[in-house]
Amino acid sequence: MTAVKQAPRVSTLVDKLSLRDRVSVEEIAALEAVLETPKTVAAGADIVREHTRPMHSTLLISGFSARYSTLEDGARQITEINVSGDFIDLHSLLMKQMDHGVVALSDCVIAEAPHTGLIDITERHPHLARLLWLDTIIDAAIHRQWLVAMGRRSGLGHLAHLVCELYLRLQAVGQTGEMRFDLPLTQSVLGDALGLSSVHVSRLISELKGEGLVNWSGGRIEILDWRRLAEIAEFDPTYLRLQSEPV
């Protein structure tokens, strides 16, 4: 990891939290104060290793990362893809030992927040603490949707659901264009997220393109027909809690 100078730190996090409730100037300052100097992490490197006991939680400022678990034979299952503005291991504040790892899927910029500082936020800024608590609850909701997709959706529906989810999560932090977003992930990584082989993922992408639902090329996705894509996915964005409901 290498230090990054003058990198914005909490802007994407605040953008996301502000969709759900107002974030005060004092709360923004508290978030800025708790974060240490941003660092870069190269694609493929672990940001958090499995089974460790981190003394900090990590904010993803830019890039894509993923929570994952590995089996004894080396097989990897990705259980959530993280985007800018995500606290990728906020739950380690209370869980202590990590039951999974977090890997950088692209080059990432991160900032660490010592647990001592986060505990101070819970004591001095209870409203902000509730907002961060909501963020971990939404993580759990995402995991539930991924579980349903893995067990009950078709491969095409599963991939369509992932595309819909990532578009809205990236839109929330200003990382999309007009129905377009960057997703610089290999088919192997997508296979680890979907529980499918790279060959199967390739076929599903071709099917989405052939149906006129997306353009997908060079790590960029353009959604051509949101309504039909959402129908195939049976996508209900309620679990992402992208509306204002004060906490």
LINZI-V301346 format. One record per backbone hydrogen bond with DSSP energy under -0.5 kcal/mol. CO is the residue of the C=O (numbers start at 1). NH is the residue of the N-H. If there is no record, write none. Layout:
co & nh
CO & NH
CO & NH
//
This chain:
co & nh
2 & 40
10 & 14
11 & 15
12 & 16
13 & 17
14 & 18
15 & 19
16 & 19
17 & 20
17 & 21
20 & 245
22 & 24
24 & 28
25 & 29
26 & 30
27 & 31
28 & 32
29 & 33
30 & 34
31 & 35
32 & 35
34 & 114
38 & 4
39 & 110
40 & 2
41 & 108
42 & 45
45 & 104
48 & 102
49 & 52
52 & 98
55 & 115
57 & 113
58 & 88
58 & 89
59 & 61
59 & 111
60 & 85
62 & 109
64 & 105
64 & 106
65 & 82
66 & 103
67 & 79
67 & 80
68 & 101
69 & 77
71 & 74
75 & 71
76 & 78
77 & 69
80 & 67
80 & 82
82 & 65
83 & 86
86 & 60
86 & 88
87 & 90
89 & 92
90 & 93
91 & 94
91 & 95
92 & 96
95 & 97
98 & 51
101 & 68
102 & 47
102 & 48
103 & 66
103 & 105
104 & 44
108 & 41
109 & 61
109 & 62
110 & 39
111 & 59
112 & 36
112 & 114
113 & 57
114 & 117
114 & 118
115 & 119
116 & 120
117 & 121
118 & 122
119 & 123
120 & 124
121 & 125
125 & 129
126 & 130
127 & 131
128 & 132
129 & 133
130 & 134
131 & 135
132 & 136
133 & 137
134 & 138
135 & 139
136 & 140
137 & 141
138 & 142
139 & 143
140 & 144
141 & 145
142 & 146
143 & 147
144 & 148
145 & 149
146 & 150
147 & 151
148 & 152
148 & 153
149 & 153
154 & 158
155 & 159
156 & 160
157 & 161
158 & 162
159 & 163
160 & 164
161 & 165
162 & 166
163 & 167
164 & 168
165 & 169
166 & 170
167 & 171
168 & 172
170 & 173
170 & 175
171 & 174
175 & 182
177 & 179
179 & 223
180 & 177
181 & 221
183 & 185
186 & 190
187 & 191
188 & 192
189 & 193
190 & 194
191 & 195
191 & 196
192 & 78
197 & 201
198 & 202
199 & 203
200 & 204
201 & 205
202 & 206
203 & 207
204 & 208
205 & 209
206 & 210
207 & 211
208 & 213
208 & 214
209 & 212
213 & 224
213 & 225
215 & 222
217 & 220
219 & 183
220 & 217
221 & 181
222 & 215
222 & 224
225 & 229
226 & 230
227 & 231
228 & 232
229 & 233
230 & 234
230 & 235
236 & 239
237 & 240
238 & 241
243 & 245
//
